[in-house]
Amino acid sequence: MAQTVCILLSSEDRSRLAAVIGDRNSPQKHAQRAKIVLHSAERRSVFDVARLSGVSRPAVWRWQRRYAEKGVDGLLRDQTRKPGKPPLSAKSVAKVLALPCSEPPGNATHWTGRAVAKAAGVSLRTVQRIWGAHRLQPHRLRTFKKSNDPAFAEKVEDVVGLSMSPPCHAVVLSIDEKSQIQALDRTQPGLPLKPGKCATMTHDYKRNGTTTLFAALNVLDGTVLGRCMKRHRHQEFIKFLNAVERKVPAGKIIHVILDNYGTHKHPKVDAWLADHPRWVFHFTPTSASWLNAVENFFSAITRRRIRRGVFKSVADLEDAIKRYIADHNRNAKPFVWTKTADEIFDKLNRLNLHLLNESVH
C-alpha cells in the first residue's frame, strides 16, 4: 500500500473534522482518523502525519483513501465485513453430542474427537468446543467397585465404629501388606528439577528384586510398625503378628482391621489367634479395602519415596522404607475418621440410584 490520493478539504468538512476532534465525547478512533485527514490536508509527508497522529503509515494511507471515497461519513462509520462462517445448526450440535454416547465405529472401544468430526462433517476444534461446553469427555473413564458382601452393613459399622470410637484400654491397628515392591535402578542418572525444566528419569530400568512390606498403623497415634519380608505367605504374616505382639504393652486388647486376603484367614493364622486371646480381627467387606486406614500410608510411601526412587538392590529399597517409616513416626498424627456409617450408606445409596438412572437413560 502507498499514498495514491491527495487530500483536498472543503470548509464544511474541515469544520466537521475539527468538531470531532474538539468533542470530548467522540470515540478515540474517530478523533484519530480526523487528525490524519486534517494533517494530510496541510501537505505534510506521510511520515509526519503518522507521527503526529500516533499511527502507522499504512493506517494513514488507508484513511486517506477512505475519506477520498466516502468523505467524512466514511471516517465515522466502520466498514462492514464479510460475514464469517454461519453458526453450526442445532441438528449438527445434537449429532456431535449423540455420537460419543452410541456404539463406536469398527472395532474401537470408544469414539474419538477425530472420528466424531469425520462422521459429523465438522472440524476437530468444533467437536472439542461443543464437548467442552456440555462437559462431555469420551476419553475419560471412571472406575468403580461395588461390594457384594452380604454382611456389608455390619462390617462397615464395625470398622467405622472402631475408627471413630476406639474401645478403652485397647489398641486399634490397621494391618495389611504391600507386596511385590520392586527395587528399580535406572539405566542412566536423571537430571534434577530446575526453574523452567522438570526433573527427568529414564523410561527403562533394571529390576533388582522385590520385597513385601507388612505394616500396622496405630489408629490412636498414627505411628506405623513395618517389617520387610521376601514373601507374603501365612508364615510371614504370623511372624509379623509376633513382632506386633512384642511391641504392644501387656494387658491391652488388640483390635485389628484387615482385608479378606486368604493369608489372613489361613488355618494356622486361626490357630495363632486361638493362642493369643487378646487379639481380635475385624475384616473389612469384600472389595472395600478403602475402609482400611493403612492403605493411605501405602499410598503416601509409594508417591513420596518408592515411585521415583533409585535402588541398587533390595537392601537399598528396604533401608529406604525403614527410614521413611522412622521419619513418619517422628511426626505421626492420630488417624481421624470423619464419616459415620450412616453417611457412608447414604452416599452409596445415592450412587446406586445415579447408576440406575444412567442405565435406564
Helices and strands as residue ranges (DSSP letters): H 11-22, H 28-41, H 46-53, H 57-75, H 90-98, G 99-101, H 113-120, H 124-133, H 152-164, E 170-186, E 205-218, E 224-229, H 234-247, E 253-258, G 262-265, H 267-275, E 279-283, G 289-291, H 294-301, I 302-306, H 314-330, H 341-360
